Amino acid sequence: MILQPSSLKDLSRGLSHAGALGEKIERVELGALNRVVEHAPEDLTVTVETGLTLLALQTELGKRGQWLPIDPPRPERLTIRELLEENASGPRRFGWGTIRDYLIGIKVALADGRIIKSGGKVVKNVAGYDLAKVFIGSRGTLGVMAEATFKLRPWPEAEQFVQARCESLDEAARLIGLALDSERWCLVSPARARRWNGSSPRPVNWVSANRRASPMTRFSGPMVRPRNVSPVCPRSWPMNSADWDRRPLWRGRETG
């Protein structure tokens, strides 16, 4: 049996009916549950149905200068349900955290059709156990997540990518170490550092066949300027991009 509910109630009835008959549900498709239920820009929160794609959500939030600061691969195909069930993330997790840091409320349909709730729509909610986190990364084994509430962040005023060309992996590792140890580089994310620890199973696109490397760093915040990095990285230059996903610059996250 394949469930294709058009609403939360429809999902509940379908699960309950299948359970009563003892029928196996092969999959649940939530493509019809793709609405932004509520967006409160003044509270920096949003409630969505989990059939919505991440890219569609980011586009909607961007209209009010806000975003969910996570960057897993293929956001145009990744639904909110998949994001939660797989605990998907990208390089930003080193600076901004993962999706569990932003989930504050959830509605889940259990196998018998019951609908349970955890959390709420306010950021500072300390009442009861935070059971919503249990469902993150569960891959659908505990229930079908149908609705989720997230806290948001303001969109960065400015963002720049800086790349340095190094003649060897050792030089790249030294440069990364200087950046991470420097107080002036407090905004540097160590997202790329693991690429040069010698344990990468295959080469990634910024390390060439002659073992040269090009470390890449992202700065975000109020009016980022490339002069902040020039003393440590004299061969660096800014790389601007308006696309929130910046797939060409971070393709290594999918291949490494």
N, C-alpha and C positions, 0 to 999 in steps of 0.2 A: 504494500500500500504506500502511496505517495501522498502526503498531505500538502495542499496548497491553500492555506487559509487566507481569507480576505480581511480578517480582523482577529483580535485577541480572543474574543468569544468563540469565533469559528475554530480557532486553534484548540481552545479548551474542549469544545464539543468533539472535535475530531480525535483528540488523544483519548478522551473518555470512552468514545464509541469503540475505538480500536482495542482498548484495554478490556472492555466488557466482552468483546467477541474473541479475544485472544489472538488478534491479527498482528502480524509483524509490520512495523512501519519502516520502510526502507530508507526514507529520507523525508525531511520537512523543508519545504521551500517557502521562504518568507518574502518573496519578491514583491508581493502586494502590500506588505507592511513597511512602507518606505517614506513615512511622513516625519517632518520635524513637528513634534507634538507641541512643544513650548520652548521658546527662546526668551530668556530674561536677560538682556544685555546689561542692565543695571546691576544685576546680581552675579553676572558672569557664570550663568548656568544654562544648560540646554537639555531638553528631554526629547529623545528620538525613538522611532521604531527601528528595530535592528535589521530590517531588510534594506535600509538606506546604505548607500556606498559611502566610504570615507571621503572620497573626493567631493561628492555632492554635499556632504555635511560641511566640509571645509569651505566650499564655495559659498554656501549660505551664511556661514559665520563671518566670512571675510567681508560681507556687505556691511557689517557693523564693526569692523576692525578687530575681530576676535578670531581665535582659532583653538583647536585641540593640538597641542605641541607634540605630536608623534608623527613619524614618517616611515611606516612599513612599506614594503614594495607593493607596487601595482594598486594604488589607492582607488583607481577608477573601477576596479573589479572587486576589491575587498569590501565586504559588507561589515557593518558594525557588529553583527552577530559573529562573523568569522574573526574579526579583530579581537573580540572578547574571548571566544572559545579557544583561539590559538595563542592568545597573549602576544600577538604580533607587535613588532617594534622595528625601529631602524636606528641609525647613528645618533639621533637626538636623545635616545634614552640615557646616554652618559651625562647629559646636561640637564634634561628636562624630566627624566623618569619615564616610566612605562604607563600603559593605560590603567593599571590598577591604582596609580596615584591620582587619577582624575575621575574615576567612577565613584559616584556618591549615592546612587540609587538604581534599583533594578526591579523588573517584573519578570517572573519566570513561570512557564507552564510545565508542571511536572508530568510524569508518565501517565498518571491517572486522571489528568485533566485539571487538577487543582491549580489555581493561580496564587503564587506567593509573591510577597514584596519584601524588599530589604532596603534600608536606607531611606532617603527622601530627596527633596529638591533644594535643600539648604546646605551650604558648605560646612558650617559648624554644627554638625549633628552628632552628638555623642551618646545618644540614647540607645541602649541595647547593644547586641553583638553585631559586628560588621560582617554579616553573612554574605554580602554581595561579592566579596573578594574570593569566597570559596568557589564561585562559578567561573572565575577567570582562569583560562587554561584548561578547563575541564573537558573540552572537545565534545560537548553535547552529552556527556555521560550522566549528568545530574538533572538535566531538564533543558527546555528550549527557552533561551533568553529572547524575550519578545520586545522589551522596552528598556531603555537605559537612560540615566541622567548623569551628566558630566559637569564638572567645574571647568571653566575655560581660562585662557590667558589672553591679555591684549596682544594684538599683532605687533611684532618688533618694529620700532620706528625705522630702523635701518638694518641691513644685513649685507655682509660681504664675505666672499670666499677668497682665501689667500693660498697661493700655491708656491712651493719652493722646489727648485731643481737641484737634486743632490747627485753626486757622482757615485755614491755607493750606499748600500743599506746601512752600513755603520754610521755614515754621516747623517743619514735620515734619522736613525735612532737617537743619535746625540742631539740633533736639532729638536726632536720631539721631547726629549728629556729636559732640555733647557726651557722649552715652552711650559711644560707642566710644572716645573719647579719655580718658575718666576711668578712673583706676586703681580707683576704688571700684566701677566697673561691669565688673569683670573677667569676670563671668559672663554678660555680655550677648552674645548671638549676633547677628552682623550679617546674619542670614537675611533680614531685611525691608528692609535698606538699599537694595537695588537697585531697589525699587519706586518710589523717588522720584528716579531719575537721569534722568528724561525720556525713556528709551528703551523703556518698556513699550509693547507693541503695542496694548494695549487696557486699558480701566479695570478695576481689580480691586475687590472688594466693599467694601474699607474706604476708598475714595476716592469721595466723593459727587459729584453733578453740579455742585455749586457750588464744587468744587475744595477742599473741606475734606478733612482726612485724619485718620486715627486710627492712629498707629504702635502696634504691639503687640510686646511683649517677653516672653520666658519666662525665669524664674529657676528653677534646680533645684540641689539640694544639701541640706545639713543645715539644716533649719528656716529656710526663706526668709521674710523679713519685709518687708512693703511699705514700711516706713520707710526702707529702704536707698535707695529711688529717689525719695522725696518731694522732696529738695532740688533735684533736676534737673527733676523732672516733677511739679509740685504738683497737677495735675489727674488724677493717675493713681489707679487702684484695682485691688485684686487680683481675679483671675478664676480661680476654682478649678474643676478638672475631674478626675474620677476615671478617665475614659476615656483609655487610653494613646495613642490615635490623635488625639483632640481635633479631629475633623474639622470641626465648626462654626467653630472658631477659626482654622483654617489652610486654609480652603477656597481661599484665594487661590493656593496653590501649584499648584492644578490649573487655574486659570483665567488666571493671569498669564504 
